[in-house]
């Protein structure tokens, strides 16, 4: 008789950590060009706006890949898919490190987009299958902490390494880290056959229920990435280049704080918590061109910005989950698709404004958009309270 062993809770928590490591690696790889925008642009003789396409490409691809990969692989084991996507990310990192011309660099970013769309859609909602039900909320918070953790460690470390050893080295190291994450996923995550096949009809129903979540996510993520993508060129006018990694480290640490605050507050009111995040981003970006011309001013506003953005993924995912409670994977697909699609749009629009006007102009424009998002969230909360 064959005895089927069930992984112990401790082993399953290792699986949560492995998924978190995968998302950390993906997040760092996706947003690392923000910290290395100037040296990459110098290598390929590009303007900041053109270099910003490195942020546009993966976001655009991920926005399409999230629903396509999820539906196309709906009957495949989810662990198998996570491992395959980490292999793809490793190839992307090594290709980015070796790219002799810009179009190959964009090809590497295309592969990053495929990984982002697929891994987020599958992995972000796996907590309930990896730990007992009473630990699901905590495990979900651990997985989502990978986003600010990528900011607090990944991007600053990659930026410092890029300044010291060249930006290509940073991408090569991330390619190696992808293989470490692959090994961890294979060893600690149990086989995960799909419990509910995510068909197009399920996605359409979730989409119909998630209109408000999509609107506010699109508005705020556009505002953030239209501005944050070009924060390095702004900081180079204020501080010495070697301090930029430190500033991004402080920003990331503030993001961790914002993530913890939002994870606690979102259970009481997702709308108010989301509006608070939007207000922090609006305050920081609107004031940065005015008060951010000194080292202390720029650092203080980056802290406010980090606290605000740290809560955005938690709030956004919570709104999608609340709108479509019957299909966790469909809600995650919509969260990933909308988040990534407008990430790319924000980076692209921000680049056009930077090349056409200035970095300060894009900060103000993004701040106005974030302020409008806060207003929409407060109006939406008032509507729900009145029904």
N, C-alpha and C positions, 0 to 999 in steps of 0.2 A: 504494500500500500504506500502510495506517495504522500509524504507529509509536506504540506505547504506552510512555510514559515512566514509569519507576519512581522515586518520590521518593528522594532521597539520604538517607543516615543522618542528616545534619545537619537536613534539612527534617523528617524524621520525629521527631527530638528536639524540634523546635519544636511538633509536634503533641502530644507528651507535655506540654510546658509549657502549651499551650493547654487541655488537659484538666485540668491541675493548677489553672490559673487559674479554670476553670469550677467545680471543686469548692471552691476557696477562696472564691469568691463565694457559692456555695450554703451552705457551712458558716457563713460570717459572717452571712449573711441569716437562717439558721435559729436561731443561738444569740445574735444581737445583743440580743434582748429581755432576756437575763440582765443585761446591763450597763445597760439603760435601764428596768428593771422599775419603779422608783419613779416617774420622771417620766411614763411611759406611764400607770401606775395613777392618778396625780394628775390627768392630763388627762381621763380617763374616770370618775373618782371610784370606783375599784375597790380592793378589798383585794389584798395581794400574792398570795394564793391564786388569786383570780379573774384577776388579770393574768397569772399563770402559765399560763393556758389558751393564751396565745400560743405557749408552748412545746409544750403538749399537742397542739394542732391539727395542726401540720405532721408531727410524729412519728407520730401516729395515721394520718393520710392516707398518709404515705410507706410505712408498714408494709403497707398494703393495695395501694398503687400499684405497689410494686416488682415483685411477681409478675404483677399484672394488665397493666401496661404492657409488661413484657418479653415475655409470651406473646402479647398482642394485636398487638404490632408486630414479632413475631419475624422476619418476612420483609422488613422495611424496612431500608434502608441505615442503619447505626448513626451515621454522621456526620449524616445528615439528622435523626435523632431527637435527637441532642445539641443541634443548632442550634435545633430547635423548642422544646426544653425551656428553653433559655436565653432565648428570646423570652417564654415563660411567666413566667420568673423576673423579667424586666424589668418586665412588667405588674404582677406582684405587688409589686415594690418601689415603683413609682409609686403604686399603689393604696393601699399602707400609708401612704405619705407624705401622701396627700390624704384619708384616711378621716375623715369627720366624726363617725361614731358607732362604737361598739365592734364591732358585728356586721360591719361592713365591714372592720374591721381583721382580724377572724377569717376573713373571706372571702379576704383577701390571704394569710393564713397557710395557708389551704387550698390555694391555688395553689402556695405554697412547698412544701408537702408533696408535691404531684404531681411537682414538679420534682426534689425530693430523691430520691423513690422511683425515678423513671425514670432520672435521670442517673447516680446511684450504681450502679444495677444494670448499666447498659450501660458506663459510663465506667471504673469501677474495675478492670475486668479487661481493658482494651484494650492494656496495655503490650506484651504479646506480639505484637500485630499492628502496632505502631508502630515498634519497634526490632528489631535482630537479636537472636537468641535469647540470646547471651552477655550482653546488656545488659538482659534482661527484669526480673531481680530489682531492679537499680538503678532502672530506669524505674518499676517498681511502687512502690518506696520514695519516689520523687519525687512520684508522684501522691498517695500516702497522706500525704505531708508537708503537704498542703494542709489537713488537719484541725487539727494543732497550729498551723500557720502562720495559719489563720483566728483562732485564739485569741491568738497572739502579736502579730499586726498588726491583723486585722480588727475583733475585738470591742473591744480597747482604743481603737483609732482611732475606731471608731463611737461608743463611749461618750464620749470626749473631745469629739468633734464634736457629739454630742447635748447635752452639758452647755453647750457654747458657743453653738450655733446652733439648738438645739431638736432633739428626737428625730426629728421628721419629716424633717429635713434628712439624717440618717444613712441613712434608708431610700431617699430620693430618690437619693443618691449611689450606693447599691448597685444601684438600678435602672439607672443609667448604666453602672456597671461591668459589669453583666450584658450590655449591648450591646457593650462592648469584648471580653468573652469570646466572645460570639457571632461577632464579626468574626474573632477569632483562630482559632476552631475552623473556620470556613468556609474560611479561607485556608491553614491549615497541616495539617489532618487530611485524608488522602486518602479517597476513597469507600471505605466499609467494608461491603460486602454481608455478611449473616450467613453464617458458616461452618457453624454447627450450629444448627438451629432448636430453640429451647428450648420443648419441649412440656410439658404438665402431667405426663406420665408421667416425664419427666426430672427435673422438680422433685420429684415424689413420691419417686423413688429417692434423690435427693440429701438430701431431708428425712429419710428413714429412716436414712441413714448419718451424719447430723449432729446427732444428739440431744444428745450431750455438749456440742458447741460451742454449741448453742442454749441449753442450760440455764445454762452459765456466763456466756455473753454477756448473757442476760436478767437474771441476778442482779446482775452488776457494773454494767451500764448503768443499771438501775433505781436502784441505790445511788448512782451518780454524779449522775444528773440529778435525783433527789429532793432532793439536797443542793445541788449546784452552781447549780441554777436560782434558789435563794434566797440565794446568797452575797452579793449586793449589799446586801439589807436587813441582813444580818449585819454587813458591813463598815461600813455607815453608822453603826452603833453604836460603832465602834472608831476609824475615821479620818475625816478631813474628806472631803466628797463629791468634791472635785477630785482627791483622791489615789486614788480607786477605779480610775480608768483606768490609773494607774501600777501598782497592785497586780495588775490583770488582765494587764497587759503582762508583768510578772515571771512570773506564773502561766503565760502562754503561752510565754515563753522556756524555762521549765522543761519544758513540754510538748514543745518541739522536742528538748531533750536526751533526754527519755524516749523519743521516737520513734526517735532515732538509736540509743540503747542497745538498744531492743527489736528494731529491724531487724537488728542484729548478733547479739543473743543468741537470737532466736527460732529460728534455724537449728539451734542446739544442743539446745534444749529449749523447745518452745512452752508446755508446762505450767508449768515453773518460771518462765519469763519472765512469763507471764500471772498466776501466783500472786504474783510480786513486785509487779506493777502493782496487783493487788487489795490487797495488804498496805500499799502506800503510801497508797492512797485511804482504807483503813480507819484507818490511823494518823492521817492528817490530819483526817478528819471527827470521829473520836472525841475527839481532843485539842483541836479548835478551840474548843468551848465553855469549856474549862478554861484552856488556854494561849494562846488566840487573842484574849484581851481586851486585849492590848497591841499596839502597832504592830509591834514586832519579832517577837512570837510569831505574829501573824496572817500576816505576810509569810513567815516560815520555814515554816509549815505549808502555805501556798499553794504554795511551791516543791516540797515533798514531794508534794503533791496533783498538781501539774502533771506532775512526772516520772512519777507513777503512771498518770495518764490518758493521757499522750502515747503510751504503749505499747499501750493497749487496742485501737484499731482494727487495728493491725498483727497483734497476737496473735489477735484474734478472726477476722480474715480468713484468717490462716494455718491456724487450726483448721478452718474451713469448707473451705478448699482441700485440706487434707490428707484430710478426710473424704470429699470428692467430687472426686477428681482428674480424672475423666473428663469433667466438664462445668464449665469455668471460669465460664461465665455463670450457670449454675444455682447454683453456690456463692456467687457474688457476690449473686445475688437473695436467697438465704436470709440471708446476712450483712446486707444492707441492710434486709430486711423485719424480721428479729428485732431488729436494732439500733434501728431507728426506732420500731417498735411499743412497745418497752419504754422508749425515751426519753420518749415521750408519757405512758406509764403512770407512770414515775418522777416526771415533773413534776407530774402530777395528784395522785398520792398525797402528794408532798411539800407541795403546796399545801394539801391537806386537813389535814395535820399542822400546818403553819404557822398556818393560820387557827384551828385548834382548840386548839393548845398554843403552840408557839413555834418560832423558827428553830433554837434550840439543840437542841430535842427532835428535829427532823428530822435534824440533823447526827449525833446519836448513833444514831438508827435506821438511817440510811444506812451508818454506820460498822460496825454489827453485820452488816448484810447483806453488805458488802464483805469483812469478815473471814470470814464463812461461805463466800463464793465462793473465797477463798484456800484454805480447808480442802478444799472439793470438788475443786479443781484438783490439790492435792497427793495426795488420795485417788485421783483418776483416774489420775495419773501412776504411783502405786504399783501400781494394778491393771494398767496396760499393761506395766509392767516385770515383773510376775509372770506374764504370759502368754507 
